[in-house]
Amino acid sequence: MSKQQTIKLGAECTIYEVLEKHHQIIEQWKDLGQSFTIDMSSVEEIDNSFVQLLLSCKKTAITNNSDCELINIPDSIKEYIESAYYSDYLFPAVEAVES
Amino acid sequence: MQEIDENVQIFISEAVELLEEIENSLLELENASDDDELLNLVFRAAHTIKGSAGLFGFEHIIEFTHVVENTLDDMRNCIIPISSELITVLMRSKDQIAALVEALPEEESINTEEEKELVDLLNAFRSGKSAACAAESNNDETEAEAEATETSGENASLQLEEVTTEAESSDSIQSEHYHISLRLGVDTFREGFIPNALFKQLATIGEIKSAVLVDENMPVLSELDPESCYLGWEIALDSQASKDEIHAIFEFVEGAQCTILPPSSKISEYRHLIQHIPEDEYLALGQILLQTGTLTEEELQLVLNKQQQTQEKVGDLLVENKIVQSEVVEQALEKQQKQKVNQQKALSFVKVDSAKLDKLVNLVGELVINGAKMEQLSDRYSDDVLHETMESTISTLEELRETALALRMIPIGATFNRFHRVVRDISQELEKDIRLEIYGADSELDKTVIDKISDPLMHLVRNSLDHGIEMPDEREQLGKSRQGVIKLDAHHEAGMIVIQITDDGAGMDADKLVEKAIEKGVISSGQKLKRGEIFNLIFEPGFSMAKQISNISGRGVGMDVVRRNIEALRGTILITSELGKGTTITIQLPLTLSIIDGFHIKVDQEDFIIPLDMIKECITLNETQIQESSMHDYITLRGEVLPLIELRSYYSLSGDYGDDSENHLKHRENIVVVQFGQQKVGLVVGDLLGEIQAVIKPLGRVFKGLNGFAGFTILGSGHIALVIDVPGLVKDVVTNEKTQFDKIKKDQIDTSRRLLH
């Protein structure tokens, strides 16, 4: 069984951090055929650039027939994601984690 | 009178035209209340008058026209239903504006009582608008009924129409919501824009039914530039807001592309708005859609960019890209076509002061005279090149003359159209039901003739309305339709224009006419008249058959003036009538007054011109006729008695033949037969010199009251030729005949008396 690929995001998830996190995720998610988990438990602030990064992760997973899961999403962050109607794209992953 | 500034003069002339347009459109609107275009036409005309008056600060016109315009706007928005009463008030308002315009440049208070009453009436129509609209929606019995009464003003009217149109085009329903396609710009994040704010704002003007993220441009992680934006949404919004209001939310998102496809229910609203765009200026399809809020500037730019790449038509691209519904594009294209036609019309006409045209025609006339002079002079030289050049010059001059005259020719339609109002108002006043039919409105004739024929026509039409057409009940009893018909017809016939006024009314009773004529002393009791002559008795001064004098006609003054005016135009007027069936009045007029085709004759050493259109034939007398003419003032021509007028004696010319009767007879052998009306007369003339184009000039005031001349012209030789007034001569003959008849009759009576004693 391969090693679980995971990354834990920090409190600030905005455009100022997005470049760095993008590199980190690419580094962490080496085997794109395997699922990837993003732990969002520490996230306090997020913006659309960061949400877009998550969306790209999701698309990458779909393209590679794998999965990208977002876990431990704080309610405030969930609300933010919902308010821009990203949920359809991102929440199946969230629900999977919650279930 | 204060001199009118040139610009004010232009305003007045345009206002008069617009007011005429208002009147004609209102009349049409009365019978076609669902014709939005007509209503728009009236509204735009009133709006233009108000706007132009604003340029000159004519406050009085602005204020009153504003009230009219508001009423028209309410009618456009279906807030006030169109009714005959409202049309009448609007007609009176049009008259009031006309009076105000006529009084310019003085901003006088004209008909202040009438104006006050009109303002009150118009406001009464406006204040009762809710009830009126509700009533209208009740009549419609549509689903919109409830909505119309719940909502007020424009919204109510809009919904009414939307429901109707939806029902009409149910196939075209695409969506009940706005469909917004949003693609954010690549730098959206860098610029610190937060897309969530857009959704928040959209939620304030409607309900977001769905928003689907579009990931088609989203790259996978390895290709992602995380600071760039690849986001987009397809949003369904349920909102009552306009497209512009929705677009305003996206306006400040730099680099974003946003297209908004309105719900299908909006189609009728856009079509309605497109219909209301003025047609006097040509607009591109995109501009039309922009003006009506169907399209946003960004959407247009997007489509124009695509067009550069694909070379497809803008309309097709708008539909393909789901920016505008095909129905709306079609409506805009239709409007564009109308604008194009109007623009072409506008481009092909230039307004010219008629005085300038008169001057031009006069100058051309002088040129024609000089051309004739030059032609005569050139005959002195045997130079082929000179003759050739002269021939070509004369031919060009002839063409120039025709063209110059054509400039003054205008269709009679505008004059005819004025009678719609007359027929409407008078038939209402008389409680009759009368329809006016117009034929040959395109027939053209000289503006001077049109100006002068207007009043006689008005009198004749009023006569038909008052005395011709019977009351509806009476018509019904006679087996006629309750509605009477008056027809105005104009057509060209042998270089003349023939105008006929026909009614299907009671017709004239020839026996009663004769009775009346004898009673009034117009004819003597034993006088035998032909049927045509009997009807023409009504043109005798003081002759009226009306039992009651009305304020419309029937005072017996006018018909003689009508005939005099028409004859002054070198025209004729004839009446035919059938009792119980109706009457037809036929007016025959020359197309122009200034230049005529004439026939050049000489009597003694004097030159004369006879208008060619009045000449029936020229004859050379045979021996019997010479003998006959030397004994009487007539000859027998093909079995008919032809009265003769010897122009030499008529005009008291000094020519003296002495006792040389042979010489006298030689000079009597040419006769020009002229006809005016039904009467033929032979003019005994000297030499027949042939056809000539004559520029008629009026005789000076010194010659006022001189009978027998219609004017004069200058011949190519420089000599002056008098133009013979054929109608005047013919009338003289008829009068002389009557005098002679009376004298003969008196002699007969005297002889009888002598024999009896």
Chai-1 contact restraints between the chains, C-beta under 6 A:
chainA,res_idxA,chainB,res_idxB,connection_type,confidence,min_distance_angstrom,max_distance_angstrom,comment,restraint_id
A,I15,B,F189,contact,1.0,0.0,6.0,A-B,restraint_1
A,V18,B,P226,contact,1.0,0.0,6.0,A-B,restraint_2
A,L19,B,P226,contact,1.0,0.0,6.0,A-B,restraint_3
A,H22,B,P226,contact,1.0,0.0,6.0,A-B,restraint_4
A,I26,B,L221,contact,1.0,0.0,6.0,A-B,restraint_5
A,N48,B,P195,contact,1.0,0.0,6.0,A-B,restraint_6
A,S49,B,F189,contact,1.0,0.0,6.0,A-B,restraint_7
A,L53,B,P226,contact,1.0,0.0,6.0,A-B,restraint_8
A,L55,B,M218,contact,1.0,0.0,6.0,A-B,restraint_9
A,S56,B,L221,contact,1.0,0.0,6.0,A-B,restraint_10
A,S56,B,L224,contact,1.0,0.0,6.0,A-B,restraint_11
A,K59,B,D215,contact,1.0,0.0,6.0,A-B,restraint_12
A,K59,B,M218,contact,1.0,0.0,6.0,A-B,restraint_13
A,K59,B,V220,contact,1.0,0.0,6.0,A-B,restraint_14
A,T60,B,V220,contact,1.0,0.0,6.0,A-B,restraint_15
A,T60,B,L221,contact,1.0,0.0,6.0,A-B,restraint_16
A,T63,B,V220,contact,1.0,0.0,6.0,A-B,restraint_17
A,S83,B,N196,contact,1.0,0.0,6.0,A-B,restraint_18
A,A84,B,P195,contact,1.0,0.0,6.0,A-B,restraint_19
A,A84,B,N196,contact,1.0,0.0,6.0,A-B,restraint_20
A,Y85,B,A211,contact,1.0,0.0,6.0,A-B,restraint_21
A,Y86,B,L213,contact,1.0,0.0,6.0,A-B,restraint_22
A,Y89,B,L213,contact,1.0,0.0,6.0,A-B,restraint_23
